[in-house]
Amino acid sequence: MDAVELMRTVPTTLFLGGEKRDAENGATFTVFDPATGDALTEVADASPADAMKALDAAVAVQREWAATPARERGELLRAVFEKITARADDFALLMTLEMGKALPESAAEVKYGAEFFRWFSEEAVRIAGRYTPAPAGNGRILVTKQPVGPCLAITPWNFPLAMGTRKIGPALAAGCTMIVKPASETPLTMLLLAEVMADAGLPKGVLSVLPTSKSGEVTGPLLDDPRLRKLTFTGSTGVGRMLVEKSAKGLLRTSMELGGNAPFVVFDDADVDKAVAGAVLAKMRNGGEACTAANRFHVANSVREEFTAKLVDKLSSYTLGPGTDSDTTLGPLINADQLEKVGELVQDAVGAGARVRLGGVAPEGPGYFYPATVLDEIPAQARILKEEVFGPVVAIAGFDTEEEGIAAANDTEFGLASYIFTRDLDRALRVADALESGMVGINRGVISDTAAPFGGVKASGFGREGGSEGIEEYLETKYVALEP
C-alpha cells in the first residue's frame, strides 16, 4: 500500500494488555516526518496509570505464559516472523516515514528485525539445565532455568523494529511477559508489530506497547513496583546510568546497550579498497545513526591519503533526499536537535584545524538533512574524537605504529564495537584481543548478526542481545539439592 493508505490503517492507540486503547486521559502527541518536519499523525500518549494497567496485565498472565510449553512459545514467535515477512513492504515504508532512512535501509531492517523472532523461536526449546552428582558424594545437583518475570523494554528511535524484536523475541521465548516503551519519535512501527503479534495469536497481557511523550513519568512507577523484575534499555549512556540508578532500588535484572564511539583502524598492510568498502558500510549504514557506526577512523599514515581520497570518491555519489524517493541513498537525520549536534561537532573539528574533504554544510530545509562528510587531519582535542556523532560524518586521523593505533582506538570511555583492517591474521587476532570493546569486526564493516551476542563494555553497557547468550538475560538460575 502507498504512504497515504498506510497512514490511514496504522494503529495509533496504546496496545495495553492485548487491547487497543486510548490513553486514560485522552492525551495524544504528534509524530513527525523528519524529511519535511510535517506532522504524520497523532498517537495516544500513555500516562503513569496506563503503565500500571499494563503491569497488572503482565503480572496476571506471567505464570500462565511461563507454563506454556516452550514449543508453543516458539511456534508463536515463528508465526510472527512469517507475518512480518509477509508485510515487509508496509513495515519498511512506515519506518521510512517516521524515522527517515532510505527505503532500502528500512527493508534491510525488516529482514534483520524479523530474524530475531525466527532465531528465538528456535532458542525457546533449547533452554537447558544440568544434573550431576555432588563431588562430595552427599547428594545430587539439579540446575534449572526459569523466566525472570515481567520485563520493561525501552527502545530507541534509530532502529524502530529491530531494537524491539531483539528484546521481545528472547523475553517471550524465555517465558517472560513484557511492556515496551518505544521512542516518542518512532512509536508507529512498534504499534504495528504489536498488532501483527496479536493477529498471530499472542495471548492478551503478554505484551503491551506504551508510546508516550513523558518517558520518565511513565516508566518511573514501573521501576518502583516490586512486581517488575527486569529492565532492558537501548539508548544513550547518560540515560542508561540514570535508569541503572533507578532500578537499583528494586535490584532489577538489567541489560544496558548504550552509546558507542567505534574506532575503524586501517593498518599499513590493509587492502585499501576493501577497507574503503568496509568504511562505507560501517559509517553510512542507517545514515550513521547507529551505535555501531564507525565514529573515529584511525588510518596508518602510509596509506591515509589513498584511503581518504578513495573514500571521498565513494561518498560523493550519495544522494540526499526523502527516504521514500527511489534515488535517495541518504535520508534525513531524526530531528532538529540531532542536526544541530552533527553540525556543531563538525564545526568544532574544523575550528580546531581539521580539513573538510567532502560535505560539511547542511542544506537549507525543509527536513533535517546533512550530507555525507569527510574530515581529515583531525586534531587530538577535537570533540568528534570523544563524542558519538550519530550522523554521516567520517573523521580521519593518522598513526604510525601498531601500538599507536591500538592506543588511539582504546582512547574512549566507550567500548561497543571496533573495526580493524589488515591482511595479517596474527595481527588481526592480536589487535582484536587488545581492543577494549564487546564486538570486533575484522575486514568487514557490518558485524550485527542475530546469531551472535551483541553488546559492549565500559560505558557502552552490559548484557548481551542475540545469539544463544541473548535468552540468558531473561532467565534465572535455580539450584535444587537432591538426596543421594
C-alpha positions as CSV (number, residue, x, y, z in Angstrom):
1,M,0.0,0.0,0.0
2,D,1.1,3.6,-0.5
3,A,2.0,6.1,2.3
4,V,-1.4,7.7,2.4
5,E,-3.2,4.4,2.7
6,L,-0.7,3.0,5.2
7,M,-1.1,6.0,7.5
8,R,-4.9,5.6,7.4
9,T,-4.5,2.0,8.7
10,V,-1.6,2.1,11.1
11,P,-2.5,1.8,14.8
12,T,-2.2,4.9,16.9
13,T,-3.6,3.8,20.2
14,L,-1.9,2.1,23.1
15,F,-1.6,-1.6,22.9
16,L,-2.4,-2.3,26.5
17,G,-2.8,-5.9,27.8
18,G,-3.5,-7.1,24.3
19,E,-6.2,-4.5,23.5
20,K,-6.1,-1.2,21.6
21,R,-7.0,1.6,24.0
22,D,-6.8,5.4,24.1
23,A,-4.7,6.9,26.9
24,E,-6.6,7.1,30.1
25,N,-6.7,10.9,30.0
26,G,-7.3,11.0,26.2
27,A,-3.9,12.7,25.6
28,T,-2.0,12.4,22.3
29,F,1.3,13.6,20.9
30,T,2.5,14.2,17.4
31,V,4.8,12.0,15.3
32,F,6.7,14.0,12.6
33,D,8.2,13.2,9.3
34,P,11.9,14.1,9.5
35,A,12.2,14.6,5.8
36,T,9.7,17.5,5.9
37,G,9.2,18.4,9.5
38,D,5.5,18.0,9.0
39,A,3.1,16.0,11.2
40,L,2.5,12.4,10.3
41,T,-0.2,11.6,12.8
42,E,-1.3,11.8,16.4
43,V,-0.5,8.9,18.8
44,A,-2.0,8.1,22.2
45,D,0.2,9.5,25.0
46,A,0.4,6.9,27.8
47,S,0.1,8.0,31.4
48,P,1.5,6.5,34.6
49,A,-1.9,5.0,35.2
50,D,-1.8,3.3,31.8
51,A,1.7,1.9,32.7
52,M,0.3,0.4,35.9
53,K,-2.5,-1.2,34.0
54,A,0.0,-2.7,31.6
55,L,2.0,-4.1,34.5
56,D,-1.2,-5.5,36.1
57,A,-1.9,-7.3,32.8
58,A,1.7,-8.6,32.6
59,V,1.6,-9.9,36.1
60,A,-1.8,-11.5,35.7
61,V,-0.6,-13.8,32.9
62,Q,3.1,-14.2,33.8
63,R,2.6,-17.6,35.5
64,E,0.4,-18.9,32.6
65,W,2.8,-17.7,29.9
66,A,5.8,-19.2,31.7
67,A,3.9,-22.6,31.9
68,T,3.1,-22.5,28.2
69,P,5.2,-25.3,26.6
70,A,8.4,-24.0,25.0
71,R,7.4,-25.5,21.7
72,E,4.2,-23.4,21.7
73,R,6.0,-20.2,22.5
74,G,8.5,-20.9,19.8
75,E,5.8,-21.6,17.2
76,L,4.1,-18.4,18.0
77,L,7.3,-16.5,17.5
78,R,7.8,-18.3,14.2
79,A,4.3,-17.3,13.1
80,V,5.1,-13.6,13.9
81,F,8.3,-13.9,11.8
82,E,6.2,-15.1,8.9
83,K,3.7,-12.3,9.3
84,I,6.4,-9.6,9.5
85,T,7.9,-11.0,6.4
86,A,4.6,-11.0,4.6
87,R,4.1,-7.4,5.4
88,A,7.7,-6.4,4.9
89,D,6.9,-3.5,2.5
90,D,4.4,-2.0,5.0
91,F,7.0,-2.1,7.8
92,A,9.7,-0.7,5.6
93,L,7.6,2.2,4.4
94,L,6.4,3.0,7.9
95,M,9.9,3.1,9.3
96,T,11.0,5.4,6.5
97,L,8.1,7.8,7.1
98,E,8.7,8.1,10.9
99,M,12.5,7.7,11.0
100,G,13.6,9.0,7.6
101,K,16.0,6.3,6.4
102,A,16.1,5.4,2.8
103,L,13.6,2.6,1.8
104,P,16.4,0.0,1.0
105,E,17.8,0.6,4.5
106,S,14.3,0.1,6.0
107,A,13.8,-3.1,4.0
108,A,17.1,-4.4,5.4
109,E,16.0,-3.6,8.9
110,V,12.7,-5.5,8.4
111,K,14.7,-8.6,7.4
112,Y,17.1,-8.2,10.3
113,G,14.4,-7.4,12.9
114,A,12.1,-10.3,11.8
115,E,15.0,-12.7,12.1
116,F,15.1,-12.3,15.9
117,F,11.7,-13.9,16.1
118,R,12.8,-16.8,14.0
119,W,16.1,-17.2,15.9
120,F,14.5,-17.1,19.3
121,S,11.6,-19.3,18.2
122,E,14.3,-22.0,17.9
123,E,16.1,-21.0,21.1
124,A,12.9,-21.3,23.1
125,V,13.2,-25.1,23.0
126,R,16.9,-25.1,23.9
127,I,16.7,-23.7,27.4
128,A,18.8,-26.2,29.3
129,G,19.9,-27.1,32.9
130,R,22.2,-29.8,34.3
131,Y,22.0,-32.8,36.6
132,T,25.2,-34.0,38.3
133,P,26.4,-35.9,41.4
134,A,27.8,-33.7,44.1
135,P,31.6,-34.0,44.2
136,A,31.4,-34.9,47.9
137,G,29.0,-37.8,47.2
138,N,26.4,-36.4,49.6
139,G,23.7,-35.6,47.1
140,R,22.8,-34.6,43.6
141,I,22.8,-31.2,42.0
142,L,19.9,-30.2,39.8
143,V,20.2,-26.8,38.0
144,T,17.2,-25.4,36.1
145,K,16.4,-22.1,34.3
146,Q,13.2,-20.1,34.9
147,P,11.9,-16.9,33.4
148,V,12.8,-13.7,35.2
149,G,9.3,-12.4,35.2
150,P,7.6,-9.2,33.9
151,C,10.1,-7.1,31.9
152,L,10.2,-3.5,30.8
153,A,11.9,-2.7,27.5
154,I,12.8,0.9,26.5
155,T,13.8,1.1,22.8
156,P,15.4,3.9,20.7
157,W,14.3,5.6,17.5
158,N,17.1,4.6,15.2
159,F,16.0,1.0,14.5
160,P,12.3,1.1,15.3
161,L,11.7,-2.5,14.6
162,A,14.9,-4.4,15.3
163,M,15.6,-2.8,18.7
164,G,12.2,-4.1,19.8
165,T,12.3,-7.6,18.3
166,R,15.8,-8.1,19.7
167,K,14.3,-7.7,23.2
168,I,10.7,-9.1,22.7
169,G,11.9,-12.3,21.0
170,P,14.1,-13.6,23.8
171,A,11.8,-12.4,26.6
172,L,8.8,-14.2,25.2
173,A,10.9,-17.3,24.2
174,A,12.1,-17.5,27.9
175,G,8.5,-17.3,29.2
176,C,8.6,-13.6,30.3
177,T,5.8,-11.0,29.8
178,M,6.9,-7.6,28.6
179,I,6.0,-3.9,28.4
180,V,7.6,-1.9,25.6
181,K,8.1,1.8,25.8
182,P,9.2,2.9,22.2
183,A,10.9,6.2,21.5
184,S,8.4,9.0,21.0
185,E,9.9,9.8,17.6
186,T,9.1,6.4,16.2
187,P,6.3,4.6,18.0
188,L,4.3,3.6,14.9
189,T,6.5,0.6,13.9
190,M,6.2,-0.9,17.4
191,L,2.4,-0.5,17.4
192,L,2.1,-2.2,14.1
193,L,4.3,-5.0,15.4
194,A,2.0,-5.4,18.4
195,E,-1.0,-5.6,16.1
196,V,0.8,-8.3,14.0
197,M,1.6,-10.3,17.1
198,A,-2.0,-10.2,18.3
199,D,-3.1,-11.4,14.9
200,A,-0.6,-14.3,15.2
201,G,-2.4,-15.4,18.4
202,L,-0.3,-13.8,21.2
203,P,-2.3,-14.2,24.5
204,K,-3.6,-11.0,26.0
205,G,-1.4,-9.4,28.6
206,V,1.8,-11.0,27.4
207,L,2.9,-7.8,25.6
208,S,1.9,-4.2,26.0
209,V,3.2,-1.2,24.0
210,L,3.0,2.2,25.6
211,P,4.0,5.2,23.4
212,T,4.5,8.3,25.4
213,S,6.0,11.8,25.3
214,K,6.6,11.6,29.1
215,S,9.0,8.7,29.4
216,G,10.3,9.4,32.9
217,E,6.8,9.9,34.3
218,V,5.5,6.7,32.8
219,T,8.4,4.4,33.4
220,G,9.2,5.7,36.9
221,P,6.2,3.9,38.7
222,L,7.1,0.7,36.8
223,L,10.7,0.8,38.1
224,D,9.4,1.4,41.6
225,D,7.0,-1.6,41.6
226,P,8.5,-4.8,43.0
227,R,6.4,-6.9,40.6
228,L,8.6,-5.7,37.7
229,R,11.7,-8.0,37.6
230,K,13.8,-6.8,34.6
231,L,14.7,-3.6,32.7
232,T,16.3,-3.7,29.3
233,F,17.3,-0.4,27.6
234,T,19.0,0.7,24.4
235,G,19.9,4.3,24.2
236,S,22.4,6.9,25.4
237,T,24.9,6.3,28.2
238,G,23.6,9.2,30.2
239,V,20.0,7.9,30.3
240,G,21.3,4.4,30.9
241,R,23.2,5.5,34.0
242,M,20.1,7.2,35.3
243,L,18.0,4.1,34.7
244,V,20.5,1.8,36.4
245,E,20.4,4.0,39.5
246,K,16.6,3.9,39.5
247,S,16.5,0.2,39.0
248,A,18.8,-0.4,41.9
249,K,16.0,0.2,44.5
250,G,14.3,-3.0,43.3
251,L,17.5,-4.8,42.5
252,L,16.2,-5.4,39.0
253,R,18.0,-7.5,36.4
254,T,19.2,-5.0,33.9
255,S,20.6,-5.1,30.3
256,M,22.1,-1.9,29.0
257,E,23.0,-1.4,25.4
258,L,24.4,2.2,25.5
259,G,26.4,4.7,23.5
260,G,29.3,3.9,21.2
261,N,32.4,5.6,19.7
262,A,33.6,2.9,17.4
263,P,37.1,3.1,16.1
264,F,37.9,2.0,12.5
265,V,41.5,1.1,12.3
266,V,43.3,0.7,8.9
267,F,46.8,-0.7,9.2
268,D,49.6,-0.2,6.7
269,D,49.2,-3.7,5.2
270,A,45.4,-3.5,4.7
271,D,43.7,-4.0,1.3
272,V,42.8,-0.3,1.0
273,D,39.9,-0.9,-1.5
274,K,38.4,-3.4,0.9
275,A,38.9,-1.0,3.8
276,V,37.1,1.8,1.9
277,A,34.2,-0.5,1.1
278,G,34.0,-1.6,4.7
279,A,34.2,2.1,5.9
280,V,31.2,3.0,3.7
281,L,29.2,0.2,5.3
282,A,30.4,0.9,8.9
283,K,29.8,4.6,8.6
284,M,26.8,5.1,6.3
285,R,24.5,2.2,7.4
286,N,21.4,3.9,8.8
287,G,22.9,7.3,7.8
288,G,25.4,7.0,10.6
289,E,22.6,6.9,13.2
290,A,23.7,3.6,14.7
291,C,25.5,2.8,17.9
292,T,27.8,0.5,16.0
293,A,28.7,3.1,13.4
294,A,32.4,3.8,12.9
295,N,33.0,7.2,14.5
296,R,36.8,7.6,14.5
297,F,38.9,6.5,11.6
298,H,42.5,5.8,12.6
299,V,44.4,5.2,9.4
300,A,48.1,4.3,9.1
301,N,49.9,7.4,7.7
302,S,51.5,5.4,4.9
303,V,48.0,4.7,3.3
304,R,46.0,7.5,4.8
305,E,45.8,9.8,1.7
306,E,45.0,6.8,-0.6
307,F,42.2,5.7,1.8
308,T,40.8,9.2,2.2
309,A,40.8,10.0,-1.5
310,K,39.0,6.8,-2.4
311,L,36.5,7.2,0.4
312,V,35.7,10.7,-0.7
313,D,35.1,9.4,-4.2
314,K,32.7,6.7,-2.9
315,L,30.8,9.1,-0.6
316,S,30.5,11.8,-3.3
317,S,27.9,9.7,-5.0
318,Y,25.5,9.7,-2.1
319,T,22.2,11.5,-2.8
320,L,20.3,13.4,-0.1
321,G,16.5,13.3,-0.1
322,P,13.4,11.9,1.5
323,G,13.7,8.2,2.2
324,T,10.7,7.4,0.1
325,D,12.3,8.7,-3.1
326,S,13.8,6.0,-5.3
327,D,17.1,7.8,-5.9
328,T,17.7,8.7,-2.3
329,T,20.7,7.0,-0.7
330,L,20.9,9.2,2.4
331,G,17.8,10.3,4.2
332,P,17.4,13.0,6.9
333,L,18.6,12.9,10.5
334,I,15.9,12.2,13.0
335,N,15.2,15.8,14.2
336,A,16.5,19.3,14.6
337,D,18.5,18.6,17.7
338,Q,20.4,15.8,16.0
339,L,21.1,18.0,13.0
340,E,22.4,20.8,15.3
341,K,24.6,18.3,17.2
342,V,26.2,16.9,14.0
343,G,26.9,20.4,12.6
344,E,28.3,21.5,15.9
345,L,30.8,18.6,16.1
346,V,31.9,19.3,12.5
347,Q,32.4,23.0,13.1
348,D,34.3,22.3,16.4
349,A,36.7,20.0,14.5
350,V,37.2,22.5,11.6
351,G,37.8,25.2,14.1
352,A,40.4,23.1,15.8
353,G,42.2,22.6,12.5
354,A,40.5,19.7,10.7
355,R,40.3,19.8,6.9
356,V,37.0,19.3,5.1
357,R,37.4,16.9,2.2
358,L,33.7,16.5,1.5
359,G,30.4,18.0,2.6
360,G,30.4,19.8,5.9
361,V,27.5,22.1,5.3
362,A,23.8,21.3,5.9
363,P,21.5,22.3,3.1
364,E,18.5,24.6,3.6
365,G,15.3,23.0,4.9
366,P,12.7,21.7,5.0
367,G,13.8,18.5,6.7
368,Y,16.8,17.6,8.8
369,F,19.4,16.8,6.2
370,Y,23.1,16.6,6.5
371,P,25.4,15.5,3.6
372,A,28.0,12.7,3.6
373,T,31.0,14.4,5.1
374,V,34.7,13.6,5.3
375,L,37.2,15.4,7.6
376,D,40.9,14.6,7.9
377,E,43.8,16.0,9.8
378,I,41.6,15.7,12.9
379,P,43.5,17.2,15.9
380,A,43.5,15.3,19.2
381,Q,41.5,17.9,21.0
382,A,38.5,17.8,18.6
383,R,35.3,16.8,20.3
384,I,34.4,14.4,17.4
385,L,37.1,12.0,18.6
386,K,35.5,11.8,22.0
387,E,31.7,12.2,21.3
388,E,29.4,10.0,19.3
389,V,28.5,12.0,16.2
390,F,25.5,9.8,15.1
391,G,25.5,11.1,11.6
392,P,27.2,10.7,8.2
393,V,30.5,12.2,9.2
394,V,33.9,10.5,8.7
395,A,36.6,11.8,11.0
396,I,40.1,10.6,9.9
397,A,43.3,10.8,12.0
398,G,46.7,9.2,11.3
399,F,49.0,6.9,13.2
400,D,52.4,5.2,12.6
401,T,52.8,2.1,14.7
402,E,50.5,-0.8,15.7
403,E,50.8,0.3,19.3
404,E,49.7,3.8,18.4
405,G,46.7,2.5,16.5
406,I,45.6,0.4,19.4
407,A,46.1,3.2,21.9
408,A,44.1,5.6,19.8
409,A,41.3,3.1,19.3
410,N,41.0,2.5,23.1
411,D,41.2,6.2,24.0
412,T,37.5,6.4,24.8
413,E,35.1,5.7,27.7
414,F,33.0,3.6,25.3
415,G,33.5,0.0,24.2
416,L,30.7,-1.3,22.0
417,A,32.2,-2.0,18.5
418,S,35.6,-1.8,16.8
419,Y,36.7,-2.4,13.2
420,I,40.2,-3.4,12.0
421,F,41.5,-3.9,8.5
422,T,44.8,-5.8,7.9
423,R,46.0,-8.7,5.8
424,D,48.0,-10.2,8.6
425,L,45.9,-12.8,10.6
426,D,48.3,-12.8,13.5
427,R,48.0,-9.0,13.8
428,A,44.2,-9.2,13.4
429,L,43.9,-11.6,16.3
430,R,46.4,-9.8,18.4
431,V,44.7,-6.4,17.9
432,A,41.3,-7.8,18.4
433,D,42.4,-9.2,21.8
434,A,43.8,-5.8,22.7
435,L,40.8,-3.7,21.8
436,E,38.5,-2.7,24.6
437,S,35.2,-3.4,23.0
438,G,32.5,-6.0,23.2
439,M,32.5,-6.7,19.4
440,V,35.3,-6.5,16.8
441,G,34.9,-6.7,13.0
442,I,37.9,-7.9,11.1
443,N,38.0,-6.8,7.5
444,R,34.2,-6.3,7.5
445,G,32.1,-3.2,8.0
446,V,28.9,-4.8,9.3
447,I,29.0,-7.1,12.3
448,S,25.4,-7.3,13.6
449,D,24.1,-10.9,13.4
450,T,21.0,-12.4,15.1
451,A,23.1,-15.5,15.9
452,A,25.9,-13.5,17.6
453,P,25.9,-11.8,21.0
454,F,25.5,-8.0,20.7
455,G,26.8,-5.8,23.5
456,G,29.6,-3.7,24.9
457,V,31.9,-3.0,27.8
458,K,32.9,0.1,29.7
459,A,30.4,3.0,29.2
460,S,28.7,1.1,26.4
461,G,26.8,-1.0,28.9
462,F,26.5,-4.7,29.9
463,G,24.5,-7.7,28.9
464,R,24.1,-9.3,25.5
465,E,21.3,-9.4,22.9
466,G,21.1,-12.0,20.2
467,G,22.9,-15.3,19.9
468,S,22.4,-18.2,22.3
469,E,23.5,-15.7,25.0
470,G,20.6,-13.4,24.4
471,I,17.9,-15.6,26.1
472,E,20.0,-16.0,29.2
473,E,19.3,-12.3,30.0
474,Y,15.7,-13.3,30.7
475,L,16.3,-16.4,32.7
476,E,17.1,-17.0,36.4
477,T,19.2,-20.0,37.5
478,K,17.7,-22.2,40.2
479,Y,19.7,-24.9,42.1
480,V,17.8,-27.8,43.7
481,A,19.7,-30.1,46.1
482,L,18.6,-33.7,45.9
483,E,19.2,-36.7,48.1
484,P,22.0,-39.1,47.1
